[in-house]
Amino acid sequence: MFQCPAMPDSSPRPPAFTLHPRLAAGSHWLGRRQGCRLLLKDNALFPWILIVPEVSEGVEDLHQLDPDRYRQVMELVRRVSQFVSAQFQPDKLNVACIGNQVRQMHIHIVGRSEGDAAWPGTVWASEAKSLWPTEEVERIRAAARVELELEPDS
């Protein structure tokens, strides 16, 4: 099983951070790490985790982060990518920070498999959906909390 080295969480939350309702609505809470919220998209057809850095309003793109915060977020992207690879064995990982519909900074880590419901197209254009069973969400959450050393509460 994949083991991540411990990293201290030294990132304070910006005042009054509020998760965008669209991100919250279609996702399951996994936990918090390094001043970021981690969410599992509620579509079992694609293993898909969102990283939502708790940044000030108006900071929407990665280049707007200061260098230390950028490195911290990218290290979390690397660790979550390793987690998705280890848990789901996808053929390909897609990592994106788009934000055309939801401006709040968020990074998609999506495991793709040849022959999945959207292959070879994008998951964003796919209307195929299958909700995660509750027990599978709990299994993924428990694994993420251990392997990524997540704080459980928001």
VONULUM-52728 format. One record per residue (C-alpha): residue number from 1; residue in one letter; z, x, y. Coordinates in steps of 0.02 Angstrom, whole numbers, m for minus. Each point is the difference from the previous one (the first is absolute). Layout:
! residues N
{NUM,a,{Z,X,Y}}
...
//
This chain:
! residues 154
{1,m,{0,0,0}}
{2,f,{m42,62,175}}
{3,q,{150,65,100}}
{4,c,{m4,23,188}}
{5,p,{109,133,82}}
{6,a,{134,m66,117}}
{7,m,{m42,m7,185}}
{8,p,{129,m48,131}}
{9,d,{m38,m152,106}}
{10,s,{22,63,177}}
{11,s,{m110,m129,87}}
{12,p,{91,m126,107}}
{13,r,{m75,m172,17}}
{14,p,{m73,m38,171}}
{15,p,{96,m134,92}}
{16,a,{m39,m178,m56}}
{17,f,{m133,43,m128}}
{18,t,{m77,m160,m70}}
{19,l,{m117,m3,m149}}
{20,h,{m162,m92,39}}
{21,p,{5,m173,m82}}
{22,r,{m169,25,m88}}
{23,l,{62,158,m83}}
{24,a,{161,m85,m55}}
{25,a,{m83,m161,m59}}
{26,g,{m112,75,m134}}
{27,s,{120,132,m65}}
{28,h,{159,36,m96}}
{29,w,{135,111,77}}
{30,l,{23,164,m96}}
{31,g,{116,95,116}}
{32,r,{8,121,145}}
{33,r,{m23,188,9}}
{34,q,{m21,126,140}}
{35,g,{m4,m136,133}}
{36,c,{m136,m95,m93}}
{37,r,{0,m167,m90}}
{38,l,{m86,m8,m168}}
{39,l,{m78,m162,m59}}
{40,l,{m92,m50,m159}}
{41,k,{m152,m109,38}}
{42,d,{11,m160,m100}}
{43,n,{m160,21,m98}}
{44,a,{21,62,m178}}
{45,l,{m187,36,m14}}
{46,f,{27,156,106}}
{47,p,{155,112,0}}
{48,w,{19,5,189}}
{49,i,{144,66,105}}
{50,l,{13,m9,188}}
{51,i,{94,130,100}}
{52,v,{53,m69,170}}
{53,p,{71,135,114}}
{54,e,{135,m69,114}}
{55,v,{m81,57,162}}
{56,s,{2,m67,176}}
{57,e,{m117,m141,47}}
{58,g,{m166,72,59}}
{59,v,{3,144,m125}}
{60,e,{m139,m63,m114}}
{61,d,{m93,153,m63}}
{62,l,{57,157,m92}}
{63,h,{m58,119,138}}
{64,q,{125,m83,118}}
{65,l,{148,64,m101}}
{66,d,{85,160,55}}
{67,p,{m37,145,m120}}
{68,d,{168,m7,m91}}
{69,r,{m10,m189,m27}}
{70,y,{m182,17,m56}}
{71,r,{48,129,m132}}
{72,q,{143,m111,m58}}
{73,v,{m113,m152,m19}}
{74,m,{m134,101,m89}}
{75,e,{129,69,m121}}
{76,l,{51,m178,m40}}
{77,v,{m184,m47,m24}}
{78,r,{m13,144,m125}}
{79,r,{156,m54,m94}}
{80,v,{m50,m184,m7}}
{81,s,{m174,52,m59}}
{82,q,{81,99,m141}}
{83,f,{108,m150,m43}}
{84,v,{m149,m119,m9}}
{85,s,{m95,126,m106}}
{86,a,{145,24,m120}}
{87,q,{44,m185,m15}}
{88,f,{m175,m75,m13}}
{89,q,{m120,142,m53}}
{90,p,{m142,m58,114}}
{91,d,{m172,82,m7}}
{92,k,{3,26,189}}
{93,l,{125,m13,142}}
{94,n,{m53,m71,167}}
{95,v,{106,43,152}}
{96,a,{m38,m84,166}}
{97,c,{77,m33,171}}
{98,i,{m117,m130,73}}
{99,g,{89,m134,98}}
{100,n,{m148,m101,62}}
{101,q,{88,m165,m35}}
{102,v,{182,55,10}}
{103,r,{24,129,138}}
{104,q,{174,54,m57}}
{105,m,{m18,172,m81}}
{106,h,{m6,m14,m188}}
{107,i,{m76,106,m138}}
{108,h,{m76,m72,m158}}
{109,i,{17,94,m166}}
{110,v,{m110,m93,m125}}
{111,g,{m28,45,m181}}
{112,r,{m177,m41,m55}}
{113,s,{m71,m11,m174}}
{114,e,{m182,m6,m51}}
{115,g,{m36,m180,m41}}
{116,d,{143,m73,103}}
{117,a,{m31,m165,89}}
{118,a,{m75,85,154}}
{119,w,{m78,157,m76}}
{120,p,{m92,91,75}}
{121,g,{22,m97,163}}
{122,t,{153,m2,110}}
{123,v,{158,m96,m39}}
{124,w,{0,m65,179}}
{125,a,{m161,m97,m31}}
{126,s,{58,m68,m168}}
{127,e,{62,m178,m13}}
{128,a,{61,28,m179}}
{129,k,{187,m22,m14}}
{130,s,{134,m12,m133}}
{131,l,{183,m2,54}}
{132,w,{120,126,m75}}
{133,p,{119,m77,m128}}
{134,t,{180,10,62}}
{135,e,{56,113,m142}}
{136,e,{m141,123,38}}
{137,v,{46,4,185}}
{138,e,{179,39,m51}}
{139,r,{m58,139,m117}}
{140,i,{m110,79,134}}
{141,r,{139,m16,131}}
{142,a,{128,80,m116}}
{143,a,{m118,144,m42}}
{144,a,{m45,27,183}}
{145,r,{182,0,54}}
{146,v,{43,134,m128}}
{147,e,{m156,109,9}}
{148,l,{m25,m12,189}}
{149,e,{187,m7,39}}
{150,l,{m19,m156,105}}
{151,e,{136,m85,99}}
{152,p,{4,m177,m71}}
{153,d,{46,m102,153}}
{154,s,{m105,m34,155}}
//
